[in-house]
Amino acid sequence: MSKYQHIKQAAYEANMQLPKLGLVLFTFGNVSAADRDLGVFAIKPSGVPYEDLSPEKMVIVDFEGVTIEGDLRPSSDTQTHAVLYKHWPNIGGIVHTHSTYGTAWAQSQRCIPIFGTTHADHLTADIPCAPPMDDKMIEGDYEYQTGFQIMDHFAAEGLDYNEVEMVLVGNHAPFTWGKTPHKAVYNSAVLEAVAQMAYLTEQINDQAPRLKDSLIKKHFERKHGPNSYYGQ
Ligand SMILES: O=C(CO)[C@@H](O)[C@@H](O)COP(=O)(O)O
């Protein structure tokens, strides 16, 4: 039995949620589960259909992005996961999907505005969109750079990854995270639902107003308890 069996099982179970939730097609997307004490994470193997997955097929990678255990090639997004685990110490699970509406907003390079309480239930910021990679940035590993693209955007926008657990990467697609893989999967499903509602809102009324900041604060605190509001 692998000493990493616990995170292989957790990563497998989380990956299997993505097709069940309608968040992926074929082999798109991937989930990883970290053991921060061991400094490794288990991630979906690259190009393997979800129906062919098993805990044993999960690949073990360290926070430098080096494969520690596994016969299959780790996801092509492994370096993005590794960079975020290495530099954001509170996350224990990361999800990447190409869910339809989240990816459409990412391709449009727009943040997803807070139009209603459904969004405000989960975060009090617009869902951020990190700028796309450009030629001068792509030195070496594109996915390695994506992790820094996300971190640099959060730093530039003054966003706290503990509070905003999701991002759109311009011209690419969503990434979400959380203290557990389960929370990261939950965040991916919330992102897709909010992305679809926001798209339809703009179709119905292209002048639809954002929820007022004061209401966002009141609603978030009603949902998560007093003094839980962290503002924009
Ligand atoms: O983002 C992409 C491709 O743009 C990947 O997530 C997707 O193709 C899945 O790749 P992997 O099978 O995880 O290597």
The ligand as a MOL file (V3000), in Angstrom:
LIG
                    3D

  0  0  0     0  0            999 V3000
M  V30 BEGIN CTAB
M  V30 COUNTS 14 13 0 0 0
M  V30 BEGIN ATOM
M  V30 1 O -6.1860 23.1890 -19.7400 0
M  V30 2 C -6.0340 22.1790 -20.4010 0
M  V30 3 C -5.8400 22.2980 -21.8600 0
M  V30 4 O -6.0180 23.6620 -22.2270 0
M  V30 5 C -6.0840 20.8590 -19.6710 0
M  V30 6 O -6.6960 21.0980 -18.4430 0
M  V30 7 C -6.9440 19.7570 -20.2430 0
M  V30 8 O -6.6770 19.5150 -21.5700 0
M  V30 9 C -6.6690 18.4860 -19.4210 0
M  V30 10 O -5.3060 18.1090 -19.6070 0
M  V30 11 P -4.7180 16.8770 -18.7520 0
M  V30 12 O -5.4400 15.6480 -19.2240 0
M  V30 13 O -4.9870 17.1450 -17.2970 0
M  V30 14 O -3.2370 16.8740 -19.0840 0
M  V30 END ATOM
M  V30 BEGIN BOND
M  V30 1 2 1 2
M  V30 2 1 2 3
M  V30 3 1 2 5
M  V30 4 1 3 4
M  V30 5 1 5 6
M  V30 6 1 5 7
M  V30 7 1 7 8
M  V30 8 1 7 9
M  V30 9 1 9 10
M  V30 10 1 10 11
M  V30 11 2 11 12
M  V30 12 1 11 13
M  V30 13 1 11 14
M  V30 END BOND
M  V30 END CTAB
M  END
